[in-house]
Amino acid sequence: MLSVFSTFVTLIGLYALICFLYEQLRTPLRLLKVRLFDDPCNSLSLKDRFGDWAAVTGSSDGIGKEYAKELARHGINVVLIARNEDKLKAVAKEISLESKVETKIIEADFTKGASVYEHIERELTDVPVSILVNNVGMGFLGGLVKCTKEQTQQIIDTNVVAVSELSRYFFYRMRADKIKGAIVNVSSGTELQPLPYGALYAASKAYNRSFTIALRSEAAPFGIHVQLLSPNFVVTKINNYSKRIMQGGLFIPSAETYARSAVAQLRDGVDETPGYIWHHVQNAVTLIFPWRMRLFVAQLFFRKISNNPI
C-alpha cells in the first residue's frame, strides 16, 4: 500500500514538473531554435512577415516610444498615438532623423471614452496598418481607498477598454482585408497574481492576459499573430516612485534595451513572453512559489513604497 502511494505521489510530482517546465521553457526554446538552428537565409524580416505599417499607442514615452523607434529601425512605417501632441511630434522627428520611414501622429486621450476610437478609426482609414501595439496604460500606486472615482474610471478606460476596442477593430480590419498581421498587447508581470496597493493596475493586466490569450485562438485561423507581452520592471516614468527601479540593472533594463529585445521576439514569432531574457529567468524563479506567497511578498513591498500604514 505504501509503495502504491509513493508511486502516485511521484507521478503527481513528475506531472507538476513537466507542466512547469513546459510553461517556462516553451518561449526560450523557440527562440533558441529560431536563432541558432534555423537557416538565416530562410528567415523573414519583420517587414516581410507582418507588413510595413504599425500603430503604437502610448508612444510618446517609455516602452511605447522605444518600441516605435525599434520598429522604424526594421523599416516599418509608424503611426504614433498618444495624448500629448508636442511629445508625439518630438518622437516623430527622432524617428525621421534616424530611420528612413514614414510617420503619422494621432493625438488621442484614452480616458475620454468612445469618441477617441471614432477619431482613431477616421485617421487610419487609408493607412494599411498591419501591426498593432496596444501599449498605452496607466497605474496608480496606493491603497484602493486613496483612488478617486475619476482615477478608477481612467485606469479602466486606459488599461481595459483601449486594448479591447483597438484589438476588436484591427482584428476586424485585418481579417476583412486578408492581412496576416500582428496584434501585440502589452500587459505586465503583475498579471500573475493580485497586487495589494496596486489592485486596479494588476487586475487590469490580468484582464489583458485572459483577453489576449483568447484572442490568439480566434485570430490564428486567419494568419494573424497575437502576442501577449508582459514586462516586469523597466526604467520608465510609470516606475518613478522608486529610485532603485529607476537606477536600472540586470533585471531592470532601459526602455530602449527592452524594446530591442521585445521587437526581436515579435519577429521570431513568439506568442507569449515577458519580452526580455532576464525577465524570463525572473519569472521562472518567482513562479516556483505559490501565488499566495507571492501576494504576501508583493503586499510587503508595495505597502512600503506607497507609504501605506498597516
N, C-alpha and C positions, 0 to 999 in steps of 0.2 A: 504493500500500500504506500509506504514511504517513497519507494522507488518511482511509482507512478506519479505521485505528487511532485517529486523532484523533476521528473521529465516534463511535466506540464508547466512548471514554473520556468524551466529552461527554455521551452518553446515560446512562452509568452515574452520572456526577456529577449530572445532572438528576434521575434517579430517586431517588438518595440524598437530594437536597434536598427533593423533593416528599414523600418519606416523613417526613423530619424535620419539615417544616412542618406536615404533617397531624397528627402526634402532638402537637406543641407548641401548635397553634392551634385544634384541634377544640373544646376546652372554652372558651377565651376567646371564640371566635366565636359559640358557642352562647349564652354569657352576654350578649354584645353584641346578638345578635338578640332575645333574650327581653326585655332591659331597655330597649332603645332603639326597637325596631321593632314588637314585638308590641303589640296593643291591650290596655292595662291593664285595661279593663273585662272582657276575656275571660280574664284570668289568674286561676288558682286560688290561694287561700291554702294555706299548708302544711297546715292542718287539713282543708280541703276536698279537698286532693289525696291525703292519706295516712290521715286519721283522727285521733282525738283522744286516744289513749293512746300514750305512748312509754316504753320501758325503756332506761335508760342505765347501763352498767356502768362501774366506776371513777369514780363520780360524786361522790365526797367531796372531790376536789381537782382542780386544774388544768383541762385541757380538758374533761374529763367533767363537772365541776361547772358550768362556764360554758356548756357545750353544753345541759345540762339547764335552766339558768336561761333561756337564749335560747329554747328550745322552749316554755317556760312563757309567755314574753312573746308567743308566737304563739298562745296559747290552748290549748296541748297539756297534758293531764294527764301527770304524770311519775312513773314508778317509778324510785327511786334505789337502785342496787345497788352495794355496796362492803363492805369487811370491818370498817370502824370505825363502830359504831352511833352514837356520840356525834357524829362528824362528819356522818353522814347526817342525824341529827336537826337539826343546825345548818343544813345546806343546805336541808332541807325547810322550816324556819322562814323562811329568807331568801326562798324561792320564794313561800311563803304570804303574806308581807308585801308582796311586790312584784306578784304576779300572782294573779288570781282563778281558780286551777285546783286540782285535787285532786293530792295527792302520796301516795305509798306508799313505805316504805323496806323493803329486804330486806338483811339482814346476810349476806354471803357471802364466804368466803375461797377464791379460785380456786386456791390452792396445795394444797387439801385433797383433791383428787381427785373421783371420780364422785358422791359424796354431795351435793356442793354443787349439782349440776344437778337432782337429785331434789327438793332443798329449794326451788330457784327455781321449778320447774315446779308444785309444790304451791301456793306462794304466789301464782302467777299464773293459777291455774285459771280464776278468774272475772273476770279483768281482760282486756279486749279490746285487747291490745297490737297496734298496727298499725305502729309504728316501733321498730325495734331498733337501738341504737347500741352496737356492740361496741367500747368504748373502753379497757377495762381492759388494763393492760400493765405490765411492769417491765423494767428493764435492769440491766446490770452492766458497769461501766467497768473495763477492765483486761485483761491477757493471760489466755488461757484457763486457764493453769496456776494462776492465782490464784482461779479459780472452784471452789467446793466441789461435791461431788456433790449436796448439797441445793439449792444455788443453781441448778445446771444444771437440775434437775428442776422447780424453781419457775418458772423462765423458760419452760420448755416448757409446763408446765401453764397458766400465765397467758397467754402470748402466742400459743400454738398451739392447745392443747386448748379453751380457753374460746371462741375465735372459731369453732372448728369445731363444737362441741357446741351453742352457742346459735344459730348460723346454721341448723344442721340442724333443731333443734327449732322455731324460729319460722318457718322456711320451710314445714315440715310443717303447722304450725297455720294459717298464712295461706292456704296452698293448700287445706287441708281446709275452712276457713271462708269461702273465696272472698273474702278480704280483699286488696285491692290496696294493700298497704302498702309499707314500705321497710325494707331492711336496710343499715345503714351500718357498714362495718368500718374501724376506724381503724388504719392502718398507719403508715408513716414514710418520709421521704425516703431513709433508709438502705436501703430495698428495692432501690435502683437499682444497687448494687454491693456486693461483700463489704466488711466493715469490720474490719480488724485492730484488736485491743484493744476490740472491741465485737462480736465474731464471732457470739455466740449471739443477741444482740438483732437485728442486721441479718439474720441467717439466718431468724429467726422472722418478720420483716417481709416477707422475700422469699416465704416460705410464704403469708403473708396475701394478698399481691398475686396470686399464682397462684391461690389458692383462691377469692378474691373475684371475679376476672375470669371464672373458670369458672362460679361460682355465678350470676353475672349472666345468662349464656346459658340456664341451666336455669330460672331464675325468670321471665325475660321473658315466656314464653308465658302465664303466669298473671297478668300485670299487676303483678308485684311488682318494685319498683325496687331494684336492688342497687348501692350506691355504694362505691367504693374511695376513702378519704380519707387522704391521705399528707402530713401536715405536715412541714415542715423545723423548724428551731429555733423554739420558742415559750417564753416565760418561764413555766416550770413547775418544780416541785421535782425532776423527773427530770433536769433540766439544772443542778442547783445545784452541780455540780462545777466550773462555770466562772463566775467573777464577770462576765466580759464578756458571756456569754449572758444572765445574769440582769439585766443592765442594760437589755436590750432595744434596739430600734432599728427602722429602716425594714424590714429583712428579718427581724426577730425581734419579732413582735407580742406583746402581752399575751394571756393565755388568753381574756380577755373579747373583745378585738378579733378574735382568730382565730375564736372560736366564732360571733360575729355573722356573719362572712363565710361560714363553713362551712355554717351553717344556711340562709343565703340561697341558697347554691349547691344545697343539697338541694331547697329549694322550687322552684328553677328547673330541676330535672330533670337535673342534671349527674351523670354516672355514674362518672367517674374524674378526680380532681382533688387538688392539694395543698391546696385549700381557701382559699387567700389569694392575692391578686393578685401580691404581690411574691415569693411562693414560686413562682408560675408563671414569673416573669421569671428568678428564680434557677435554676430547673431548666433552662430553655431555654438559658441560658448554660453551665451545667455540662455538659449533655449534648452540647454541641458536641465535647467531648473524649472520647476512647475510655475505656472503663471501667478499663483497666489504669492509665491516667494518673490517673484519679480515685481509684483504690485507693491509688496511691502517695502522693498528697497527703493522703488520709484517714489513711493509716498514720502520716505525719509528725505530723499534727495530734493524733490521739488518743493516740499514744505519748507525746507531750509532756505533754498534760493529765492522762494517767493515771499519769505518773511511772514509766513502764516504761523500763529501760535498753535499749540497742540489743542 
